[in-house]
């Protein structure tokens, strides 16, 4: 049985409701004989995912014919022990994941980080992730690794939906609605279950365009 392995951060992590990343919804879009193993974990960067040993079980399990989907960037830009430099250590960590997958006969796929919900007026979104998305695009081109430009796709989707409809894809809680957030919560980064499925559909659309990935996906409905 071919397996799609996913590594990444909280926007990919299956999570616990009301939070859900797109990795938790991807199985809906793959063939029934394909397994999805989501190893993404909240709060991780390309660096900390490696340093904490979280990639070790994935490396051990990868086999020829598997896919490795890689999305980092949200936490790499933070100024703490997770930080990486977009010109050096960030692409170096991503390249390591890609090289290991290739050595195991699996196919790595690089993802730019999904867009945050920061509207600047009704028809514009602030750019986030800066040089990190550019670093991913550059690495994919240099190494010939398939790229899913999820930042570009999600940005286009959010702009087409508008600010209020886009907000329905993210975790928004009224005061008293959830015991962990008694004062309510208005999230600009993390998806609700609906949002996870919508973003996973974007991922599936991208994967269907990549010849080595397309045979593992369900046809578009």
N, C-alpha and C positions, 0 to 999 in steps of 0.2 A: 504494500500500500504506500503510494507516494505521500510525503508529508510536507506541509508548508509550515516552517518554523518562523516565528516572528520575535524580534527583539526590539526594544524601544522603551519609551517612557509612559507617563500617565495618560497621554492622549491615545495610546495604543493598548495599554493594559486593560484587561477585561474589567477589572475594578469591582466595586461593590455598589449596587444601586443605592442612591440615584445616579452615581457616577458610572460611566461605561466608556471605554475606549474602542476604537474601530476594530482592533484585533479581536475583541470579544464578539463581534458580529460577522466576521469575514466568512465563517463556516456556512452561512446562509447562501453564499455565492459560489461555492466550489462544488465539484462533483461529489456525489455521495460516497464514492470509493477513495476520496482524498481526505486525509486527516489534517486538521489544523492544530498546531501546538503553539499557544501564545505564551511566550516567556517574558514579554515586556513587563516592566515593573515601574510603578510610580516613583518619581523623584530621581530616576537614574539618568546619567549622561553616558556618552560613548565611553568615557573613561571609567566612571564608577561601576558600570555594568561589567566591565572586564576585571577591575581591581577587586570587586566583591565575589568573583568567581561565578557570576551568574551565567556566563557563556559556556562554562565547562560542560554542563550536561547537554547543551545543544551541540557543541563540538563533538562530543562522544557519540551522539545519536545520528548525526548527519550521514546520509547515504547518497549514492548516485541517484539522480532523478528527483531529489528533494529540492525545495526552494528555501532560501533564507531571506526574509524580508527585514530590512534594516531601516529604522527611523529614529534618529536622534537629532538634537539641536536645542530643544527647549531648555534643558538644564545645563548644557555645555556652556551657554552664555552667562551663567550665573557666576558671581565672583566669590566662589568658595572652593572646597576641595574637589568639587565635581567639574570645575572649569577646564575647558580646553581652548587652545588658540585656533581660530578658523584657518590660519595659514599653515599651521604645523601639526600640533598634536591632535586636532580634531580629524583631519583627513588621514592621519597616521593610524588612529584607532579604527576608523571605518575601513581602511584598506586591510588591516589585520583581519577583521571579520570576513571580508570578501575573499582574501587569500586562503584562509582556512576552509571556507566553503568550497572554493574551487579545488583545493587539494583533496577534499573528500568526494569530489565528483558531483557536488550540489551546485545549484545556480543561485548566486546572490543577486538581490535586487535592492538598489538604493532608493530611499524616499526622502524628499525634502519635507521638513516638518509642516504639519497642518497649520493653517492660518489661525491666528487668534481673533477674537471678536472685539476689535477696537475700531469702531466707526468714527470717521472724522466728517461729520455732516451726513446727510442722507445718502450720498452717492460715492463715498470714498472710505477706504480702510487704511489705517496706518500700517506701514510696513514694519514687520518685526522679524527677528532672526537674522537680519542683516547679512553679514558675510558668511554665515553658516550655510544658508541655502545655496549661495554661490559656490562655496567650497564643495558641497555635495555634487552639484552639477558639473563642476570642473573635474572632480575625481572620477565620476561616472564616465566622462568623455575620455579622460586620460587612460583609464583601465579597460574601457570597453564594457562596462557593467551596465545592464539595463537600469533605466531611471524612471521612477514614477514621480512626476513633479506635483506632489500633493499640495504643496503650498500654492502653486499656480491654480490648480483645479479648485481647491477649497475657496480661495479668494474670489474666483469667478462665480462660484456658486453663491457665496454670501452676498456679493454685490447684486446678483440677479434676484435674490430673495428680498433684500432690503433689511434694514436694521431689526425690525420687530420680528419678522419671520425667521431671521437667522438666530435670534435669541431663543427661539423654541427648540433649537438643537443643543443648547447648552443647559447646564444645571442652574435653574433659577428656583429658589424656594421662598415662600412667604414666611413671615414670622410665625413660629409655632407649627409649621408644616412638618418639620423633621427634628427629632430630639437632639441631634448633633449640631443643629444650627437654629437655636431658639430665636435668634434675631433675624433669621432669613439668610439668603445667600444669592449673590448674583455673580456667576462665574463667567469669565471671558476666555477661558482656556479649555475647560473640561466639559465633555459631552454628557448629555443624558442618554437614555437608551435609544430614543428616537434619533438623536444626533449621531450616535455610534453607527446605527444602521445606514443612515444617509451617507456618512463618510466612507463606510465600508463599501457602499455601492460605487463611489468614486474610485476607490482602490481596485475594485473588480473591473471597472471599465478600463483602467490603465493596464491591468494585468492581461486582459483579453487582447491588447494591442501588441504584446510582447510574444513573439513566436514560441519561445521556450516555456512560457507560463500559460499561454492560452489553452492548451489541452487539459489543464487541471481545473479550468473554470467552467461553471455552468454558462450556457448561452444567455445573452441578455434577454430579459423578459419584456 
